[in-house]
Amino acid sequence: MDNEGVSALPFLFLVPILFVVGCFIYDFIPVFKEKNNLKDNMEYIVQLYEDGHKDQISIYANSKGMKAQIYKESDTKERIELSKEVEMKSPVVKLIFGTPYKVEISKVVEIK
């Protein structure tokens, strides 16, 4: 019995899996960076909110390429939501998650 090519079989199964994992890593590193960027900007936006500059929040967010929205949660609380769209580069991830991918964070603050 000839065993030539038998060791190539596991390789043929692993290559596509490793390719897909590599594509996910390649595309989601910018997503995680954007999420951290949104968290940093959220601190400044909450400070604007607490200082009574609600009108400046969307101006600041738009200047950074983000979208900011304020929703009323209850009589005493509002939720500030920041979002930004990140373009996926690899076709595999575009097919699964669509493009652009929307990164969102929110924070609930007390109404003053």
HUGI-V200770 format. One record per residue. N is the residue number from 1. RES is the residue in three letters. NEAR is the number of other C-alpha atoms within 8 Angstrom. Layout:
n = (N;N)
res = (RES;RES)
near = (NEAR;NEAR)
//
This chain:
n = (1;2;3;4;5;6;7;8;9;10;11;12;13;14;15;16;17;18;19;20;21;22;23;24;25;26;27;28;29;30;31;32;33;34;35;36;37;38;39;40;41;42;43;44;45;46;47;48;49;50;51;52;53;54;55;56;57;58;59;60;61;62;63;64;65;66;67;68;69;70;71;72;73;74;75;76;77;78;79;80;81;82;83;84;85;86;87;88;89;90;91;92;93;94;95;96;97;98;99;100;101;102;103;104;105;106;107;108;109;110;111;112)
res = (MET;ASP;ASN;GLU;GLY;VAL;SER;ALA;LEU;PRO;PHE;LEU;PHE;LEU;VAL;PRO;ILE;LEU;PHE;VAL;VAL;GLY;CYS;PHE;ILE;TYR;ASP;PHE;ILE;PRO;VAL;PHE;LYS;GLU;LYS;ASN;ASN;LEU;LYS;ASP;ASN;MET;GLU;TYR;ILE;VAL;GLN;LEU;TYR;GLU;ASP;GLY;HIS;LYS;ASP;GLN;ILE;SER;ILE;TYR;ALA;ASN;SER;LYS;GLY;MET;LYS;ALA;GLN;ILE;TYR;LYS;GLU;SER;ASP;THR;LYS;GLU;ARG;ILE;GLU;LEU;SER;LYS;GLU;VAL;GLU;MET;LYS;SER;PRO;VAL;VAL;LYS;LEU;ILE;PHE;GLY;THR;PRO;TYR;LYS;VAL;GLU;ILE;SER;LYS;VAL;VAL;GLU;ILE;LYS)
near = (2;3;5;5;6;6;7;7;8;7;8;8;8;8;8;8;8;8;8;9;8;8;11;9;8;9;12;8;8;9;10;8;8;11;11;8;8;12;9;8;8;9;8;8;9;10;8;12;10;8;6;6;9;8;6;8;12;11;8;8;12;10;7;6;7;11;10;12;8;8;8;8;9;6;6;7;11;13;12;13;12;14;12;11;9;12;7;12;7;9;7;8;13;11;7;6;7;9;8;8;10;8;11;10;10;8;7;9;9;7;7;3)
//
